[in-house]
Amino acid sequence: MSNFPVDAFDRVDGRPARWPTIGIKLLARQDPNEVQHVVTGTVSLAEAIFGTMASWHDRMQLDDPRVVQRTIFVDTSGVKSTDFEIDKSTQKKLFESGRVAAERFLSESSSS
């Protein structure tokens, strides 16, 4: 059900991991008053319910400090993952945001 299954390859036998699993979470800054799902009928209601359930599960996962410490959070500045027609300037901005997030993650990981 998760859109962010960072723990999918975790060991279940209690032994330490042989290699780390790192997740990359694309986040858009959201207005807390913004309506996430507009319901206009049965199909859009089903989509809204599914979207809410997946989002809730991912947020619940991100409350786990073990997940947060191995996740790179990249600010997408509101660009959706299905927006395929972004201009070169926006592409560069997103690339730079990802680079900065990865460098921050790696420097924090190496200092721990």
DSSP file (Angstrom, degrees, kcal/mol; ACC not computed):
  #  RESIDUE AA STRUCTURE BP1 BP2  ACC     N-H-->O    O-->H-N    N-H-->O    O-->H-N    TCO  KAPPA ALPHA  PHI   PSI    X-CA   Y-CA   Z-CA
    1    1 A M              0   0    0      0, 0.0     2,-0.2     0, 0.0    57,-0.1   0.000 360.0 360.0 360.0 -18.5    0.0    0.0    0.0
    2    2 A S        -     0   0    0      1,-0.1    53,-0.1    55,-0.1    52,-0.1  -0.502 360.0-159.6 -83.5 142.7    3.0    2.3    0.5
    3    3 A N  S    S+     0   0    0     51,-0.4    -1,-0.1     1,-0.2    52,-0.1   0.433  96.7  47.6 -87.5  -2.8    4.4    4.7   -2.1
    4    4 A F        +     0   0    0     21,-0.0     2,-1.7    19,-0.0     3,-0.3  -0.570  64.2 168.5-138.7  70.7    7.5    4.7    0.0
    5    5 A P    >   +     0   0    0      0, 0.0     3,-2.1     0, 0.0     4,-0.2  -0.333  15.9 150.7 -85.5  58.2    8.5    1.1    0.9
    6    6 A V  T 3  S+     0   0    0     -2,-1.7     3,-0.4     1,-0.3    15,-0.0   0.753  72.8  53.2 -61.4 -23.2   12.0    2.0    2.3
    7    7 A D  T >  S+     0   0    0     -3,-0.3     3,-1.6     1,-0.2    -1,-0.3   0.327  75.3 105.2 -93.6   8.6   11.8   -1.0    4.6
    8    8 A A  T <  S+     0   0    0     -3,-2.1    -1,-0.2     1,-0.3    -2,-0.1   0.800  86.9  39.3 -60.1 -30.0   10.9   -3.6    1.9
    9    9 A F  T 3  S+     0   0    0     -3,-0.4    -1,-0.3    -4,-0.2    -2,-0.1   0.263  86.5 126.7-105.9  11.8   14.4   -5.1    2.0
   10   10 A D    <   -     0   0    0     -3,-1.6     2,-0.2     1,-0.1    -3,-0.0  -0.373  66.1-108.6 -67.0 147.4   14.9   -4.9    5.8
   11   11 A R        -     0   0    0      4,-0.2     3,-0.2     1,-0.1    -1,-0.1  -0.484  22.2-163.4 -73.8 147.6   16.0   -8.1    7.4
   12   12 A V  S    S+     0   0    0     -2,-0.2    -1,-0.1     1,-0.1    -2,-0.0   0.329  75.9  78.5-111.9   3.5   13.3   -9.8    9.6
   13   13 A D  S    S-     0   0    0      2,-0.2    -1,-0.1     3,-0.0    -2,-0.0   0.364 104.8-112.4 -96.1   6.2   15.7  -12.1   11.5
   14   14 A G  S    S+     0   0    0      1,-0.3     3,-0.1    -3,-0.2    -2,-0.0   0.355  77.0 125.6  83.7  -7.4   17.0   -9.4   13.9
   15   15 A R  S    S-     0   0    0      1,-0.1    -1,-0.3     0, 0.0    -4,-0.2  -0.500  70.5 -90.9 -82.9 155.8   20.5   -9.5   12.4
   16   16 A P        -     0   0    0      0, 0.0    -1,-0.1     0, 0.0     2,-0.0  -0.272  49.4 -95.3 -64.8 152.0   22.1   -6.2   11.2
   17   17 A A        -     0   0    0      1,-0.1    -7,-0.1    -6,-0.1     0, 0.0  -0.352  19.7-140.8 -65.9 145.0   21.6   -5.3    7.6
   18   18 A R  S    S+     0   0    0      1,-0.3    -1,-0.1    -3,-0.1     0, 0.0   0.796  88.8   4.6 -76.6 -29.0   24.4   -6.3    5.2
   19   19 A W  S    S-     0   0    0      0, 0.0    -1,-0.3     0, 0.0     2,-0.1  -0.982  88.2-100.6-150.3 152.8   24.0   -3.0    3.4
   20   20 A P        -     0   0    0      0, 0.0     2,-0.5     0, 0.0   -10,-0.0  -0.452  22.3-141.5 -78.3 148.3   21.9    0.1    4.0
   21   21 A T        -     0   0    0     -2,-0.1     2,-0.4   -15,-0.0    -4,-0.0  -0.946  20.1-164.9-104.5 125.8   18.7    0.9    2.2
   22   22 A I        -     0   0    0     -2,-0.5     2,-0.3    49,-0.0    49,-0.2  -0.929   1.7-155.9-114.7 134.8   18.3    4.6    1.4
   23   23 A G  E     -a   71   0A   0     47,-2.5    49,-3.4    -2,-0.4     2,-0.5  -0.790   6.7-149.8-106.8 152.0   15.1    6.2    0.4
   24   24 A I  E     -a   72   0A   0     -2,-0.3     2,-0.6    47,-0.2    49,-0.2  -0.980  14.1-165.4-120.2 117.5   14.5    9.4   -1.6
   25   25 A K  E     -a   73   0A   0     47,-3.0    49,-2.7    -2,-0.5     2,-0.6  -0.907   9.3-149.4-108.8 118.2   11.3   11.2   -0.7
   26   26 A L  E     -a   74   0A   0     -2,-0.6     2,-0.4    47,-0.2    49,-0.2  -0.769  22.8-175.3 -87.4 120.9   10.1   13.8   -3.0
   27   27 A L  E     -a   75   0A   0     47,-3.1    49,-3.4    -2,-0.6    50,-0.5  -0.956  16.4-158.3-123.5 134.2    8.2   16.5   -1.1
   28   28 A A        -     0   0    0     -2,-0.4     2,-0.4    47,-0.2    47,-0.1  -0.897  32.7-111.7-104.1 138.3    6.3   19.5   -2.2
   29   29 A R        -     0   0    0     -2,-0.4     2,-0.4     1,-0.0    46,-0.0  -0.566  44.4-158.3 -66.0 125.7    5.7   22.3    0.2
   30   30 A Q        -     0   0    0     -2,-0.4    -1,-0.0     4,-0.0    47,-0.0  -0.869  20.7-123.1-116.3 143.8    2.0   22.2    0.7
   31   31 A D    >   -     0   0    0     -2,-0.4     3,-2.0     1,-0.1    -2,-0.0  -0.714  22.3-141.0 -75.8 123.2   -0.4   24.8    1.9
   32   32 A P  T 3  S+     0   0    0      0, 0.0    -1,-0.1     0, 0.0    -2,-0.0   0.722 102.0  52.6 -63.0 -18.2   -2.1   23.2    5.0
   33   33 A N  T 3  S+     0   0    0      2,-0.1     2,-0.2    -3,-0.0    -2,-0.0   0.483  83.9 114.0 -92.5  -3.5   -5.5   24.7    3.8
   34   34 A E  S <  S-     0   0    0     -3,-2.0     2,-0.5     1,-0.1    -4,-0.0  -0.476  71.1-124.2 -71.7 134.7   -5.2   23.3    0.3
   35   35 A V        -     0   0    0     -2,-0.2     3,-0.1     1,-0.2    -1,-0.1  -0.696  21.2-165.0 -78.6 123.2   -7.8   20.6   -0.5
   36   36 A Q  S    S+     0   0    0     -2,-0.5     2,-0.4     1,-0.2    -1,-0.2   0.827  71.4  31.5 -80.8 -33.3   -5.9   17.5   -1.6
   37   37 A H        -     0   0    0      2,-0.0     2,-0.6    11,-0.0    -1,-0.2  -0.984  64.1-156.0-133.2 124.2   -8.8   15.7   -3.3
   38   38 A V        -     0   0    0     -2,-0.4     2,-0.6    -3,-0.1    10,-0.1  -0.888  17.2-153.1 -97.6 121.1  -11.8   17.1   -5.1
   39   39 A V        +     0   0    0     -2,-0.6     3,-0.1     1,-0.1    -2,-0.0  -0.844  31.0 154.8-101.4 122.3  -14.7   14.6   -5.0
   40   40 A T        -     0   0    0     -2,-0.6     2,-0.3     1,-0.2    -1,-0.1   0.375  66.9 -23.7-123.3  -0.7  -17.2   14.9   -7.8
   41   41 A G  S  > S-     0   0    0      1,-0.1     4,-1.9     0, 0.0    -1,-0.2  -0.974  87.3 -55.6 176.4-168.2  -18.5   11.3   -7.9
   42   42 A T  H  > S+     0   0    0     -2,-0.3     4,-2.3     2,-0.2     5,-0.2   0.905 126.3  47.6 -64.1 -45.3  -18.0    7.7   -7.1
   43   43 A V  H  > S+     0   0    0      1,-0.2     4,-2.4     2,-0.2    -1,-0.2   0.937 113.8  46.3 -65.4 -46.3  -14.7    7.3   -9.0
   44   44 A S  H  > S+     0   0    0      1,-0.2     4,-2.3     2,-0.2    -1,-0.2   0.835 111.1  54.2 -67.1 -30.5  -13.1   10.5   -7.6
   45   45 A L  H  X S+     0   0    0     -4,-1.9     4,-2.5     2,-0.2    -1,-0.2   0.931 109.1  47.5 -65.3 -45.3  -14.3    9.4   -4.1
   46   46 A A  H  X S+     0   0    0     -4,-2.3     4,-2.5     1,-0.2    -2,-0.2   0.908 112.6  49.5 -61.9 -42.2  -12.5    6.0   -4.5
   47   47 A E  H  X S+     0   0    0     -4,-2.4     4,-2.7     1,-0.2    -1,-0.2   0.904 111.1  49.7 -62.9 -41.4   -9.4    7.8   -5.8
   48   48 A A  H  X S+     0   0    0     -4,-2.3     4,-2.4     2,-0.2    -2,-0.2   0.904 111.2  48.7 -64.7 -41.7   -9.5   10.2   -2.8
   49   49 A I  H  X S+     0   0    0     -4,-2.5     4,-2.4     2,-0.2    -2,-0.2   0.938 113.9  45.8 -64.0 -46.8   -9.9    7.3   -0.3
   50   50 A F  H  X S+     0   0    0     -4,-2.5     4,-2.5     1,-0.2     5,-0.2   0.927 113.7  49.5 -62.2 -45.2   -7.0    5.4   -1.9
   51   51 A G  H  X S+     0   0    0     -4,-2.7     4,-2.4     1,-0.2    -1,-0.2   0.893 111.4  48.9 -61.6 -41.0   -4.8    8.5   -2.0
   52   52 A T  H  X S+     0   0    0     -4,-2.4     4,-2.6     2,-0.2    -1,-0.2   0.908 111.3  49.6 -65.8 -42.3   -5.5    9.3    1.6
   53   53 A M  H  X S+     0   0    0     -4,-2.4     4,-2.3     2,-0.2    -2,-0.2   0.926 113.4  45.6 -63.7 -44.6   -4.8    5.7    2.8
   54   54 A A  H  X S+     0   0    0     -4,-2.5     4,-2.2     2,-0.2   -51,-0.4   0.919 114.4  48.5 -64.7 -42.9   -1.5    5.6    0.9
   55   55 A S  H  X S+     0   0    0     -4,-2.4     4,-2.5    -5,-0.2    -2,-0.2   0.910 111.0  50.5 -63.7 -42.7   -0.5    9.1    2.2
   56   56 A W  H  X S+     0   0    0     -4,-2.6     4,-2.5     1,-0.2    -1,-0.2   0.921 110.0  49.9 -61.9 -44.6   -1.4    8.2    5.8
   57   57 A H  H  X S+     0   0    0     -4,-2.3     4,-2.0     1,-0.2    -1,-0.2   0.918 111.9  48.1 -62.2 -43.2    0.7    5.0    5.6
   58   58 A D  H  X S+     0   0    0     -4,-2.2     4,-2.0     2,-0.2    -1,-0.2   0.908 112.2  48.9 -64.1 -41.9    3.7    6.9    4.3
   59   59 A R  H  < S+     0   0    0     -4,-2.5     4,-0.4     1,-0.2    -1,-0.2   0.882 108.9  53.3 -66.0 -37.0    3.4    9.6    6.9
   60   60 A M  H >< S+     0   0    0     -4,-2.5     3,-1.2     1,-0.2     4,-0.3   0.911 108.6  50.4 -62.6 -41.6    3.1    6.9    9.6
   61   61 A Q  H >< S+     0   0    0     -4,-2.0     3,-1.9     1,-0.3     6,-0.3   0.890 104.1  58.2 -61.7 -40.1    6.4    5.4    8.3
   62   62 A L  T 3< S+     0   0    0     -4,-2.0    -1,-0.3     1,-0.3    -2,-0.2   0.520  92.6  68.8 -73.8  -3.8    8.1    8.8    8.4
   63   63 A D  T <  S+     0   0    0     -3,-1.2    -1,-0.3    -4,-0.4    -2,-0.2   0.576  80.4  92.7 -82.6 -11.0    7.3    9.0   12.2
   64   64 A D  S X> S-     0   0    0     -3,-1.9     4,-2.1    -4,-0.3     3,-1.2  -0.749  71.0-150.5 -86.1 116.0    9.8    6.2   12.6
   65   65 A P  H 3> S+     0   0    0      0, 0.0     4,-2.3     0, 0.0    -1,-0.2   0.799  95.8  60.6 -57.5 -29.8   13.3    7.7   13.4
   66   66 A R  H 34 S+     0   0    0      2,-0.2     4,-0.3     1,-0.2    -4,-0.1   0.826 108.4  43.9 -67.8 -30.0   15.0    4.7   11.7
   67   67 A V  H X4 S+     0   0    0     -3,-1.2     3,-1.1    -6,-0.3   -44,-0.2   0.901 112.7  51.4 -77.3 -43.6   13.2    5.5    8.5
   68   68 A V  H >< S+     0   0    0     -4,-2.1     3,-1.6     1,-0.2    -2,-0.2   0.885 103.4  58.5 -61.6 -40.1   14.0    9.2    8.7
   69   69 A Q  T 3< S+     0   0    0     -4,-2.3    -1,-0.2     1,-0.3    -2,-0.2   0.659 111.3  41.6 -68.8 -13.8   17.7    8.7    9.3
   70   70 A R  T <  S+     0   0    0     -3,-1.1   -47,-2.5    -4,-0.3     2,-0.4   0.009  97.5  96.9-120.0  28.7   18.0    6.8    6.0
   71   71 A T  E <   -a   23   0A   0     -3,-1.6     2,-0.6   -49,-0.2   -47,-0.2  -0.966  60.2-147.8-122.6 132.7   15.8    9.1    3.9
   72   72 A I  E     -a   24   0A   0    -49,-3.4   -47,-3.0    -2,-0.4     2,-0.6  -0.878  17.6-152.3 -94.4 119.8   16.9   11.9    1.6
   73   73 A F  E     -a   25   0A   0     -2,-0.6     2,-0.5   -49,-0.2   -47,-0.2  -0.850  11.5-168.6 -98.4 117.5   14.2   14.5    1.5
   74   74 A V  E     -a   26   0A   0    -49,-2.7   -47,-3.1    -2,-0.6     2,-0.5  -0.921  17.5-136.1-110.8 122.3   14.1   16.5   -1.8
   75   75 A D  E     -a   27   0A   0     -2,-0.5   -47,-0.2    22,-0.2    22,-0.1  -0.643  15.5-171.3 -76.0 123.3   12.0   19.6   -2.0
   76   76 A T    >   -     0   0    0    -49,-3.4     3,-2.1    -2,-0.5   -48,-0.2   0.414  31.2-131.8 -95.7   0.5   10.1   19.6   -5.3
   77   77 A S  T 3  S-     0   0    0    -50,-0.5   -49,-0.1     1,-0.3     3,-0.1   0.832  71.4 -51.6  52.1  36.7    8.9   23.2   -5.0
   78   78 A G  T 3  S+     0   0    0      1,-0.3     2,-0.4   -51,-0.2    -1,-0.3   0.406  99.7 138.2  86.5  -3.2    5.4   22.1   -5.9
   79   79 A V    <   -     0   0    0     -3,-2.1    -1,-0.3    11,-0.1     2,-0.2  -0.640  48.8-134.6 -77.9 127.5    6.2   20.3   -9.1
   80   80 A K    >   -     0   0    0     -2,-0.4     3,-1.8     1,-0.1    -1,-0.0  -0.488  14.0-121.1 -81.7 152.9    4.3   17.1   -9.3
   81   81 A S  T 3  S+     0   0    0      1,-0.3    -1,-0.1    -2,-0.2    -2,-0.0   0.673 114.1  53.6 -67.5 -16.0    5.9   13.8  -10.3
   82   82 A T  T 3  S+     0   0    0      1,-0.0     2,-1.2     3,-0.0    -1,-0.3   0.275  77.2 108.2-100.6  10.4    3.5   13.6  -13.2
   83   83 A D    <   +     0   0    0     -3,-1.8     3,-0.5     1,-0.2    -1,-0.0  -0.729  38.0 165.9 -89.3  93.7    4.3   17.0  -14.6
   84   84 A F        +     0   0    0     -2,-1.2    -1,-0.2     1,-0.2    -3,-0.0   0.464  60.8  66.4 -90.1  -2.3    6.2   16.0  -17.7
   85   85 A E        +     0   0    0     -3,-0.1    -1,-0.2     2,-0.0     2,-0.2  -0.147  65.1 142.0-114.5  38.8    6.2   19.4  -19.5
   86   86 A I        -     0   0    0     -3,-0.5     2,-0.0     1,-0.1    -7,-0.0  -0.505  50.6-113.4 -80.0 151.0    8.4   21.5  -17.1
   87   87 A D     >  -     0   0    0     -2,-0.2     4,-2.2     1,-0.1     3,-0.2  -0.251  29.0-100.9 -79.8 169.8   10.8   24.0  -18.7
   88   88 A K  H  > S+     0   0    0      1,-0.2     4,-2.5     2,-0.2     5,-0.2   0.855 121.0  56.5 -59.9 -38.0   14.6   23.8  -18.5
   89   89 A S  H  > S+     0   0    0      1,-0.2     4,-2.1     2,-0.2    -1,-0.2   0.916 109.3  45.1 -61.9 -43.8   14.8   26.3  -15.7
   90   90 A T  H  > S+     0   0    0     -3,-0.2     4,-2.5     2,-0.2    -2,-0.2   0.876 110.8  54.5 -68.0 -38.0   12.5   24.2  -13.5
   91   91 A Q  H  X S+     0   0    0     -4,-2.2     4,-2.5     2,-0.2    -2,-0.2   0.929 109.7  46.9 -59.6 -45.3   14.4   21.1  -14.4
   92   92 A K  H  X S+     0   0    0     -4,-2.5     4,-2.6     1,-0.2    -2,-0.2   0.900 111.0  52.1 -64.0 -40.6   17.7   22.8  -13.3
   93   93 A K  H  X S+     0   0    0     -4,-2.1     4,-2.2     2,-0.2    -2,-0.2   0.914 111.8  46.0 -62.2 -43.5   16.0   24.0  -10.1
   94   94 A L  H  X S+     0   0    0     -4,-2.5     4,-2.3     2,-0.2    -2,-0.2   0.904 112.1  50.9 -66.0 -41.9   14.8   20.4   -9.3
   95   95 A F  H  X S+     0   0    0     -4,-2.5     4,-2.5     1,-0.2    -2,-0.2   0.933 111.5  48.0 -60.1 -45.9   18.2   18.9  -10.1
   96   96 A E  H  X S+     0   0    0     -4,-2.6     4,-2.6     1,-0.2     5,-0.2   0.888 109.4  53.2 -63.6 -39.6   19.9   21.4   -7.8
   97   97 A S  H  X S+     0   0    0     -4,-2.2     4,-2.1     1,-0.2   -22,-0.2   0.904 111.2  46.7 -61.8 -41.6   17.4   20.7   -5.0
   98   98 A G  H  X S+     0   0    0     -4,-2.3     4,-2.4     2,-0.2    -2,-0.2   0.891 111.6  50.6 -66.7 -40.8   18.2   17.0   -5.3
   99   99 A R  H  X S+     0   0    0     -4,-2.5     4,-2.5     2,-0.2    -2,-0.2   0.931 111.8  47.0 -63.0 -46.0   21.9   17.6   -5.3
  100  100 A V  H  X S+     0   0    0     -4,-2.6     4,-2.5     1,-0.2    -2,-0.2   0.915 112.6  49.7 -62.7 -43.7   21.8   19.8   -2.2
  101  101 A A  H  X S+     0   0    0     -4,-2.1     4,-2.5    -5,-0.2    -1,-0.2   0.905 111.8  48.1 -62.8 -42.0   19.5   17.3   -0.4
  102  102 A A  H  X S+     0   0    0     -4,-2.4     4,-2.7     2,-0.2     5,-0.2   0.916 112.1  48.8 -66.1 -43.0   21.9   14.4   -1.2
  103  103 A E  H  X S+     0   0    0     -4,-2.5     4,-2.4     2,-0.2     5,-0.2   0.912 112.1  49.0 -62.8 -41.5   25.0   16.3   -0.1
  104  104 A R  H  X S+     0   0    0     -4,-2.5     4,-2.4     2,-0.2     5,-0.2   0.932 112.3  48.6 -62.1 -45.9   23.3   17.3    3.1
  105  105 A F  H  X S+     0   0    0     -4,-2.5     4,-2.5     1,-0.2    -2,-0.2   0.932 113.1  46.8 -60.0 -47.2   22.2   13.7    3.8
  106  106 A L  H  X S+     0   0    0     -4,-2.7     4,-2.1     1,-0.2    -1,-0.2   0.878 112.7  48.7 -66.3 -37.7   25.7   12.3    3.0
  107  107 A S  H  X S+     0   0    0     -4,-2.4     4,-1.1    -5,-0.2    -1,-0.2   0.891 114.0  46.3 -70.8 -36.9   27.4   14.9    5.2
  108  108 A E  H  X S+     0   0    0     -4,-2.4     4,-0.6    -5,-0.2    -2,-0.2   0.871 112.9  50.8 -69.8 -35.7   25.0   14.2    8.1
  109  109 A S  H >< S+     0   0    0     -4,-2.5     3,-0.6    -5,-0.2    -2,-0.2   0.879 109.9  49.0 -68.1 -38.2   25.5   10.5    7.7
  110  110 A S  H 3< S+     0   0    0     -4,-2.1    -1,-0.2     1,-0.2    -2,-0.2   0.747 109.0  53.1 -75.4 -22.2   29.3   10.7    7.7
  111  111 A S  H 3<        0   0    0     -4,-1.1    -1,-0.2     1,-0.2    -2,-0.2   0.568 360.0 360.0 -88.1  -8.3   29.3   12.8   10.9
  112  112 A S    <<        0   0    0     -3,-0.6    -1,-0.2    -4,-0.6    -2,-0.2   0.463 360.0 360.0 -85.7 360.0   27.1   10.4   12.8
